[in-house]
């Protein structure tokens, strides 16, 4: 029995009833021929809604009613600000790691690959200031932190680690 379309590759899923599948495909072809593509799109959308109501577990469609009004030749190569976006992603990653560390205080194993941060005993902050060290101590007072801001401090930290 097919429970859903997996990554859109129905040809990779064994067909439990090829005759029934052929009947459905033939019926759909007849619908398109008789009533047109608009009606076929409506029925497909309605069937997707119904599948959701029945908790069939179908994937959402990859198409939307959105139409891009800007020609691809008029679009800039990268319309955003990469520097700001990198900073936002860094904040999100930091927040995720902090949440995992905090959550693992009450229950082990939370966070998947992020939970590897929970086992960290030391945090080395390289750069000016002590912002990350301060945030880390707010989350976990037991963590050992070291703010490294000068070349001499980098050398000392490397020597201590080896």
N, C-alpha and C positions, 0 to 999 in steps of 0.2 A: 504494500500500500504506500503510495506517495504522500508524505506528510507536508511537503512544501518544496519550493524550488530552491535548490542549494546553489547559490552564486550564479543563477541563471543558466546553468548547464543541465537541462533536463535530460540530455542524451547520456549523461553519466549515471543516471538513476535507473535501475531496472524497472521496466514497466510491468506491473502486476497483472494488467488486463489490456493487452494491445488492441483487442477488438473494440472495447469500450472507448479507449483513447481515440481510435480512428473515427468512431461514431461522433465523438465530441468535436474533433477537428473538422470533420465533414459538415457537421451542423454549423459550426462557426463560419466555415467558408460559404455556406449557403446564406447565412445571415448577412455577411458582407456583400455578397452578390445581390441579395434581395433588398436590403435596407440601407446599405452604404457603410462607409467607415465610421461616420459620426455615431451611428447607432451601435456599432460594434464597440467603439471606445466607451460609450456610456455603459453598456452591459459589462464590459471588463471592469470598469471602475466600480460598478454596483456589486459585482462578484467579489472584488477585493475587499469592499466594505463588509460584505456578508462573511467572508472568510475571517476577517478580524472579529466580528461579532461572535462567531463560533469558535474563536481561539484556535484556528487552524495553524497559525504560525507561519504565515507568508511574509516574505520580505517586502518592504515598501518599494514602490517603483523608483527607478532612477531618473525619471523624467518629471518635469514640473510644468505648470502652465506659464512659467516665466519666459519671456522673450527678450533677449538682449537687443536693445535698440542701438547700441554702439557697434559700428563695423569693426571687425577684428583689426583692420588696418589702422583704425583711429585709436585703438587702445594702447596705452603706454605699456612698456615691457613689464614693469612692476609698479602698479598704481599706489601701493602702500609705502609706508616708511619702515624699511627693514630693521633699522636700529631700534625703533620703538617696539616693533613686533618681537624682536629677540629679547628685549628687556621684559616684555609681558610674559613670554614663554618661560623665562628664567624665574620670574615671580611665581608663576603657576607651578613649576616644578618644585621650587622651594616650599611652597605651601603644601603641595602633595606630600613631600618627604616629611615635613613637620607634622602633618596630620597622621601619617603612618606611625611615626615615632611615638606620638602622643597616644594613639589608639592601642599600640602594642603594650602600653603600660597595664591595660586591663585585660587584654586578650592577645595571646601570641598568634602569629601567622597572618596578620592582617596586612594587605597591601601588595601581595604578589612580589614582583621584582623590586618594587619600592621598599619592601620590608627589609631589604638588605641594609638600608640606611638605619634601620632600627637597631642593628647590632653594632653600630659605630660607637666606639668608646671615646674617640677623639675627633675634633673638628679643627682643621687647619684653614684659616682664612688668610689668603694671600692678597695683599693690596692695602690701600690706605683705609684706616678706620677699623672699627670693631662691631659693625652692624650685625653681621651674621653670627658672630660669637654671642652677642647679647641676645639675639632671637633664639639661638639654640639653647642657651641657659634658661630662658623663659619656658621652653618646652620640656627640657629635661635637665634638671639641676645637677645630675650626676655626670653629665658629659664633660669631658676635658676639652678645653678650647685653647687655641693659640693663634693670636693675630700676628701675622708676619707681614711687616710693611717695608723693611729695608733689605738690601742685599745681604748684609751681615746676618740678619734674622733668618733669611732663607738658608744660608750656609749652616747656621747653627741647627735649624730644624732638620736639614738633610743629614747632618752628622748624628743627631739624636736618633733618627730613624734607622740608621745603618748599623 
